[in-house]
Amino acid sequence: MPKVTISTKITSAREAKKIFRELAKQTTPKASLDELMTELCRFEKKFGMSSIEFYRQFLAGKMGDEHDMMLWAMYYESYISLLQTP
């Protein structure tokens, strides 16, 4: 997923939604998938296990709730969700 930093003085939720809608139009599913795969591979190398095995253990409560574990789970869930999108 592309990383975006927005620095603005938005005064309304409507203006914020408009910005995010425009950003979403610029993101392709392939670009998102590539970014997710890069992040998953980084975690797999760092912790020496596949994302599938990590997620199985994460769901079983064996991986803790440290920042890296939560990020890895989020990336994996996003990856699965993107793959299931028609």
C-alpha positions in Angstrom: 0.0 0.0 0.0 1.4 3.4 -0.8 2.3 5.4 2.2 0.9 8.9 2.2 1.5 11.8 4.5 -1.0 14.6 4.5 -0.1 17.9 6.0 -3.1 20.3 5.8 -5.5 22.3 7.9 -8.6 20.5 7.0 -11.6 21.9 8.8 -14.2 19.3 8.0 -14.7 15.6 7.7 -16.1 16.2 4.2 -12.9 17.8 3.0 -10.9 14.9 4.5 -13.1 12.3 2.7 -12.6 14.1 -0.6 -8.8 13.9 -0.2 -8.9 10.2 0.6 -11.3 9.4 -2.3 -8.8 11.1 -4.7 -5.9 9.2 -3.2 -7.8 5.9 -3.5 -8.3 6.5 -7.2 -4.5 6.7 -7.6 -3.9 3.3 -6.1 -4.2 0.2 -8.2 -4.8 -3.3 -6.9 -1.5 -4.5 -8.4 0.5 -1.7 -6.6 -1.2 -2.5 -3.3 -0.6 -6.3 -3.8 3.1 -5.6 -4.6 3.5 -3.4 -1.5 1.8 -6.0 0.7 4.0 -8.8 -0.6 7.1 -6.7 0.0 6.0 -6.1 3.6 5.1 -9.7 4.2 8.5 -10.9 2.9 10.2 -8.4 5.2 8.5 -9.8 8.2 9.1 -13.4 7.1 12.8 -12.8 6.8 12.9 -10.9 10.1 11.1 -13.6 12.1 12.1 -16.7 10.1 8.6 -18.0 9.4 6.0 -17.8 6.7 3.1 -15.4 7.0 0.7 -18.3 6.9 2.3 -20.0 9.9 2.6 -16.6 11.7 -1.0 -15.9 11.2 -2.1 -19.3 12.4 -0.1 -18.8 15.5 -1.3 -15.2 15.9 -4.9 -16.3 15.8 -4.1 -18.9 18.4 -2.8 -16.2 20.7 0.9 -17.4 20.5 2.5 -14.3 18.9 1.7 -11.6 21.4 0.5 -8.1 20.6 3.7 -6.2 20.0 3.7 -3.5 17.3 5.4 -5.8 14.7 3.0 -8.6 15.3 0.0 -6.4 14.9 1.4 -4.8 11.7 2.2 -8.2 10.3 -1.3 -9.5 11.0 -2.8 -6.3 9.4 -0.6 -6.7 6.3 -1.6 -10.4 6.0 -5.3 -9.7 6.5 -5.1 -6.9 3.8 -3.3 -9.3 1.5 -5.9 -12.0 1.9 -8.7 -9.5 1.5 -7.1 -8.1 -1.7 -6.7 -11.6 -3.2 -10.4 -12.3 -2.5 -11.6 -9.1 -4.2 -13.3 -9.8 -7.5 
